[in-house]
Amino acid sequence: MLEDIALSPFQDSLTEHNRFTVLSDLDRLPVAARAEWGHLLLDMLRDVPEVPAGHCKWRFRRMLDADGTRQLIVGAATRFDRDVQAAFTAYVPLRHHEVTNRTGRTKESSALGVLLTPRHDGRRPWNTSSVRVHGDLEPPPQDLQIYSEVWNRAFDKGGATDQDRAEQPPAPTGR
């Protein structure tokens, strides 16, 4: 995942500084958690293709820094297309907005989302996409409503299991 981000071509107005920021955010994941999260992502990638044609399955894991200002979101989805890209691009800002509303620490807060999607061409096992947001996004209320309806509706109707609880990083071991 780090290699994918380090070597991927830039899109639109992204700069090398943006790449370093994303890699730095990923590097904040405690070493003790990296192997666990790596295994989890591989499990997610094996799980997400198991859906009927025309459907999409999502799996996410989030972690908040102890002070609540940095959020790391990793996930996997069945496929990568324009709809999945748009949905993921809505998911990360929505979770960022929800956390900053709870913490009140908008200006210093950021969220990084990394999404893996299986490839079936034999060239590589997955594609990597990332979205990073920082500070007050000032999302229009109608956008927040749409994002919330899309991403929170299953929980409101009781049709989903919440496996997206944000976890805290492991405590230092004293070494």
PyMOL commands that set and color helices and strands:
alter all, ss='L'
color gray80, all
select helices_A, chain A and resi 2-7+16-27+31-47+82-103+141-156
alter helices_A, ss='H'
color red, helices_A
select strands_A, chain A and resi 58-64+70-77+110-118+126-134+166-167
alter strands_A, ss='S'
color yellow, strands_A
deselect
rebuild
show_as cartoon
